[in-house]
Amino acid sequence: KSEAQFVGYTSPENTLQSLLWGLQNRDFASLVAATYIPENARDRQQDMVRTGKTSEEFLKVLEVLPGFRVVSRNVKTNDLIELQVEIVPGQDSQTVLFRQINGQWKIDSH
């Protein structure tokens, strides 16, 4: 995570690295607005308002992520890619879906 750079959202892998950069630099607005599809960003913001959580509290929960390692990549369609991502070395990988919106790859958690 400490080596992550903001590299934009031109691929799912770049989106993951930019997500880590946003966490490392505590850039909440960039993190939510740029890495989640618009519907997810609105849902996240509404959840925070409903529960009274601040952006700092949200970042604190995510700051424990050590980093990501892409285990595999599965192209579902031209605008949907599934990555298997290892978050903790040696642990089971997680499936993360990415959807391309206006030329940028965003995490799709719906």
KOLPA-599946 format. One record per residue (C-alpha): x negated, y negated, z. Coordinates in nm, 4 decimals, decimal comma, always signed. Layout:
// residues N
+----------+----------+----------+
|       px |       py |       pz |
+----------+----------+----------+
|        X |        Y |        Z |
...
+----------+----------+----------+
***
This chain:
// residues 110
+----------+----------+----------+
|       px |       py |       pz |
+----------+----------+----------+
|  +0,0000 |  +0,0000 |  +0,0000 |
|  -0,2786 |  -0,2432 |  +0,0834 |
|  -0,4158 |  -0,2062 |  -0,2705 |
|  -0,0822 |  -0,2710 |  -0,4428 |
|  -0,0586 |  -0,5574 |  -0,6851 |
|  +0,2377 |  -0,7362 |  -0,8337 |
|  +0,2391 |  -0,5876 |  -1,1842 |
|  +0,5975 |  -0,6565 |  -1,2834 |
|  +0,8709 |  -0,4145 |  -1,3741 |
|  +0,7759 |  -0,2902 |  -1,7217 |
|  +0,7744 |  +0,0754 |  -1,6102 |
|  +0,9096 |  +0,2705 |  -1,3135 |
|  +0,5525 |  +0,3135 |  -1,1862 |
|  +0,4929 |  -0,0629 |  -1,2043 |
|  +0,8186 |  -0,1205 |  -1,0188 |
|  +0,6974 |  +0,1057 |  -0,7365 |
|  +0,3667 |  -0,0793 |  -0,7161 |
|  +0,5437 |  -0,4170 |  -0,7165 |
|  +0,7758 |  -0,2868 |  -0,4433 |
|  +0,4733 |  -0,2028 |  -0,2291 |
|  +0,3243 |  -0,5445 |  -0,3051 |
|  +0,6513 |  -0,7079 |  -0,1921 |
|  +0,6375 |  -0,5108 |  +0,1328 |
|  +0,2701 |  -0,5874 |  +0,1920 |
|  +0,3260 |  -0,9589 |  +0,1282 |
|  +0,6581 |  -0,9714 |  +0,3140 |
|  +0,8264 |  -1,1136 |  +0,0044 |
|  +1,1852 |  -1,0157 |  +0,0747 |
|  +1,3501 |  -1,2161 |  -0,2034 |
|  +1,1190 |  -1,0677 |  -0,4647 |
|  +1,1629 |  -0,7212 |  -0,3205 |
|  +1,5426 |  -0,7194 |  -0,3312 |
|  +1,6071 |  -0,9317 |  -0,6380 |
|  +1,3507 |  -0,7669 |  -0,8615 |
|  +1,3479 |  -0,4006 |  -0,7618 |
|  +1,7138 |  -0,3166 |  -0,7142 |
|  +1,9779 |  -0,3195 |  -0,9845 |
|  +2,2076 |  -0,6224 |  -0,9329 |
|  +2,4888 |  -0,4205 |  -0,7738 |
|  +2,2489 |  -0,2663 |  -0,5212 |
|  +2,0967 |  -0,6061 |  -0,4382 |
|  +2,4436 |  -0,7476 |  -0,3674 |
|  +2,5317 |  -0,4424 |  -0,1557 |
|  +2,2055 |  -0,4751 |  +0,0415 |
|  +2,2660 |  -0,8448 |  +0,1087 |
|  +2,6285 |  -0,7813 |  +0,2116 |
|  +2,5151 |  -0,5038 |  +0,4482 |
|  +2,2661 |  -0,7411 |  +0,6087 |
|  +2,5310 |  -1,0110 |  +0,6567 |
|  +2,7791 |  -0,7557 |  +0,7948 |
|  +2,5291 |  -0,6077 |  +1,0414 |
|  +2,3564 |  -0,9358 |  +1,1266 |
|  +2,0140 |  -0,8065 |  +1,0216 |
|  +1,7516 |  -1,0521 |  +0,9079 |
|  +1,5127 |  -1,0070 |  +0,6181 |
|  +1,2330 |  -0,9635 |  +0,8748 |
|  +1,4170 |  -0,6719 |  +1,0344 |
|  +1,4715 |  -0,5169 |  +0,6916 |
|  +1,1010 |  -0,5521 |  +0,6075 |
|  +1,0004 |  -0,4101 |  +0,9457 |
|  +1,1918 |  -0,0884 |  +0,8750 |
|  +1,0206 |  -0,0464 |  +0,5378 |
|  +0,6701 |  -0,1501 |  +0,6402 |
|  +0,6001 |  +0,2016 |  +0,7698 |
|  +0,5806 |  +0,3267 |  +0,4108 |
|  +0,2143 |  +0,4133 |  +0,3530 |
|  +0,2421 |  +0,4193 |  -0,0258 |
|  +0,3703 |  +0,6323 |  -0,3098 |
|  +0,2332 |  +0,9037 |  -0,5339 |
|  +0,4266 |  +0,9948 |  -0,8453 |
|  +0,4481 |  +1,3734 |  -0,8676 |
|  +0,6529 |  +1,3987 |  -1,1860 |
|  +0,8457 |  +1,1907 |  -1,4384 |
|  +1,1670 |  +1,2993 |  -1,6111 |
|  +1,3146 |  +1,0804 |  -1,8855 |
|  +1,6917 |  +1,1255 |  -1,8655 |
|  +1,7903 |  +0,8687 |  -2,1321 |
|  +1,6294 |  +0,5634 |  -2,2938 |
|  +1,7308 |  +0,3526 |  -1,9950 |
|  +1,7200 |  +0,6079 |  -1,7089 |
|  +1,4075 |  +0,7725 |  -1,5693 |
|  +1,3757 |  +0,9941 |  -1,2643 |
|  +1,0488 |  +1,0044 |  -1,0706 |
|  +0,9590 |  +1,2588 |  -0,8057 |
|  +0,7672 |  +1,0537 |  -0,5518 |
|  +0,5588 |  +1,1704 |  -0,2584 |
|  +0,5738 |  +0,9149 |  +0,0214 |
|  +0,3895 |  +1,1065 |  +0,2921 |
|  +0,1016 |  +1,3264 |  +0,1731 |
|  +0,1918 |  +1,6941 |  +0,1986 |
|  +0,5633 |  +1,6284 |  +0,2546 |
|  +0,8415 |  +1,7074 |  +0,0070 |
|  +0,8794 |  +1,4595 |  -0,2754 |
|  +1,1819 |  +1,2326 |  -0,3085 |
|  +1,3811 |  +1,1690 |  -0,6243 |
|  +1,3923 |  +0,8022 |  -0,7237 |
|  +1,6056 |  +0,6911 |  -1,0195 |
|  +1,5101 |  +0,3905 |  -1,2284 |
|  +1,7372 |  +0,2100 |  -1,4701 |
|  +1,6165 |  -0,0311 |  -1,7362 |
|  +1,8053 |  -0,3598 |  -1,7255 |
|  +1,7116 |  -0,6449 |  -1,9585 |
|  +1,3726 |  -0,4870 |  -2,0271 |
|  +1,2851 |  -0,4341 |  -1,6599 |
|  +1,2884 |  -0,1058 |  -1,4667 |
|  +1,4815 |  -0,1276 |  -1,1402 |
|  +1,5471 |  +0,1214 |  -0,8634 |
|  +1,8979 |  +0,2630 |  -0,8944 |
|  +2,0091 |  +0,3973 |  -0,5574 |
|  +2,3767 |  +0,4452 |  -0,6406 |
+----------+----------+----------+
***
